[in-house]
Amino acid sequence: MIEFVIHGEPASKANSRELVTLKGRPALIKSKKARGYVRSALLQIPVEYRKRIEGPVELTLRIFYASERPDLDESVVLDILQDQWVRTLDGTRVLVQAGVYRNDRQVRIKHVMHGIDRRDPRCEICIKVLQMQQVEMVDVDMNGRC
């Protein structure tokens, strides 16, 4: 089991897009707030947990926002937990940072909870590796352990 905390308030990927022009074409990208959160969060993932887990995982996220205003949106957190890749000019993909797991498609069971903490917005993360055939559901509450 892997447990750690990422401090800061995750921005919603769906509700905070910016329209930009890339290579002469319009495109939607993550907002400045979302990009800032991603940069900060990637630095907060402990090196010892960047194991590039293969196979299915169970993920528990307790997301504490600074107010009631943001929608509960875990998608940016799922993104930062996976391998981070860039494309070179010749189109080759290069791994720039190992993730806790290789790809967020590995998440088979997901528990996501919304909390409020005005002084310390954060995301508490717990990841369990599942057996290939495991489908057991776990009862979790905001104060419980995963």
C-alpha positions as CSV (number, residue, x, y, z in Angstrom):
1,M,0.0,0.0,0.0
2,I,1.2,3.5,-0.9
3,E,0.0,6.6,1.0
4,F,1.1,10.2,0.7
5,V,-0.3,13.7,0.6
6,I,-0.1,16.3,-2.1
7,H,-0.7,19.9,-0.8
8,G,-2.6,22.4,-2.8
9,E,-6.0,22.6,-4.4
10,P,-6.4,20.6,-7.6
11,A,-8.0,22.5,-10.4
12,S,-10.8,20.9,-12.4
13,K,-9.6,19.7,-15.8
14,A,-13.1,19.9,-17.3
15,N,-14.2,23.3,-16.1
16,S,-10.9,25.2,-16.4
17,R,-9.7,25.1,-20.0
18,E,-8.0,27.9,-21.9
19,L,-8.4,28.4,-25.6
20,V,-5.0,28.9,-27.4
21,T,-3.7,28.7,-30.9
22,L,-1.2,25.9,-31.6
23,K,0.4,25.7,-35.0
24,G,-2.3,28.0,-36.3
25,R,-5.2,26.0,-35.0
26,P,-7.4,26.6,-31.9
27,A,-6.9,24.2,-29.1
28,L,-8.1,23.8,-25.5
29,I,-5.4,23.3,-22.9
30,K,-5.4,23.1,-19.1
31,S,-5.8,26.4,-17.3
32,K,-2.8,28.2,-15.7
33,K,-4.1,27.1,-12.3
34,A,-4.3,23.4,-13.4
35,R,-0.8,23.6,-15.0
36,G,0.6,25.1,-11.8
37,Y,-1.0,22.4,-9.7
38,V,0.5,19.7,-11.9
39,R,4.0,21.2,-11.6
40,S,3.7,21.5,-7.8
41,A,2.1,18.0,-7.4
42,L,4.7,16.2,-9.5
43,L,7.4,17.6,-7.2
44,Q,5.5,16.3,-4.1
45,I,5.3,12.6,-5.1
46,P,7.9,10.9,-3.0
47,V,10.6,9.3,-5.2
48,E,10.3,6.0,-3.4
49,Y,6.6,5.7,-4.6
50,R,7.4,6.3,-8.3
51,K,7.4,2.5,-8.8
52,R,5.6,2.4,-12.2
53,I,3.2,-0.2,-10.8
54,E,1.8,-2.5,-13.5
55,G,-1.6,-4.2,-13.3
56,P,-4.8,-3.1,-11.6
57,V,-4.9,-0.8,-8.6
58,E,-7.5,0.5,-6.1
59,L,-7.3,4.3,-5.5
60,T,-8.6,6.2,-2.6
61,L,-8.5,10.1,-2.9
62,R,-9.6,12.4,-0.1
63,I,-9.6,15.8,-1.8
64,F,-9.8,18.8,0.6
65,Y,-10.7,22.1,-1.1
66,A,-10.4,25.6,0.4
67,S,-14.1,26.2,-0.2
68,E,-17.3,24.6,-1.4
69,R,-17.0,26.2,-4.8
70,P,-14.9,23.7,-6.8
71,D,-16.5,20.6,-8.3
72,L,-15.1,17.3,-7.1
73,D,-12.8,16.4,-10.0
74,E,-10.1,13.8,-9.5
75,S,-9.0,13.7,-13.1
76,V,-5.9,15.9,-12.8
77,V,-4.8,13.8,-9.7
78,L,-5.1,10.6,-11.8
79,D,-3.0,12.2,-14.5
80,I,-0.2,13.2,-12.2
81,L,0.1,9.7,-10.7
82,Q,0.8,8.1,-14.0
83,D,4.1,8.2,-16.0
84,Q,4.9,11.6,-17.5
85,W,5.9,11.5,-21.2
86,V,6.9,14.1,-23.8
87,R,7.3,13.8,-27.5
88,T,10.5,14.8,-29.2
89,L,10.7,16.7,-32.5
90,D,10.9,13.4,-34.4
91,G,7.8,12.1,-32.6
92,T,9.5,9.7,-30.2
93,R,7.9,9.5,-26.7
94,V,10.4,10.0,-23.9
95,L,9.7,9.2,-20.2
96,V,10.4,12.3,-18.2
97,Q,9.1,11.2,-14.8
98,A,8.2,7.7,-13.6
99,G,4.7,7.6,-12.1
100,V,3.3,5.7,-9.2
101,Y,1.5,3.6,-11.8
102,R,2.1,3.5,-15.5
103,N,-1.3,4.6,-16.7
104,D,-4.5,5.7,-15.1
105,R,-6.4,3.1,-17.1
106,Q,-5.0,0.7,-14.4
107,V,-7.4,2.1,-11.8
108,R,-10.1,-0.5,-11.3
109,I,-11.6,0.6,-8.0
110,K,-11.9,4.3,-7.2
111,H,-13.0,6.0,-4.0
112,V,-13.1,9.8,-4.2
113,M,-14.3,12.1,-1.4
114,H,-14.7,15.8,-1.1
115,G,-13.8,17.7,2.1
116,I,-13.2,21.3,3.1
117,D,-10.0,22.5,4.8
118,R,-9.6,26.3,4.3
119,R,-6.1,26.4,5.7
120,D,-4.6,23.2,4.1
121,P,-6.3,22.2,0.8
122,R,-4.8,18.9,-0.2
123,C,-5.2,15.5,-1.7
124,E,-4.7,12.4,0.5
125,I,-3.8,9.5,-1.7
126,C,-3.8,5.8,-1.0
127,I,-3.0,3.2,-3.7
128,K,-3.4,-0.6,-3.3
129,V,-2.2,-3.1,-5.9
130,L,-5.0,-5.5,-6.8
131,Q,-4.7,-9.1,-7.9
132,M,-5.6,-9.5,-11.6
133,Q,-9.0,-11.0,-10.8
134,Q,-9.8,-9.1,-7.5
135,V,-13.0,-7.1,-7.5
136,E,-13.5,-6.7,-3.7
137,M,-15.0,-3.3,-2.8
138,V,-13.8,-1.5,0.4
139,D,-15.9,0.6,2.7
140,V,-14.1,3.9,3.3
141,D,-15.1,7.1,4.9
142,M,-13.4,10.5,5.1
143,N,-11.8,9.8,8.5
144,G,-10.9,6.2,7.9
145,R,-7.8,4.6,6.5
146,C,-7.9,3.0,3.1
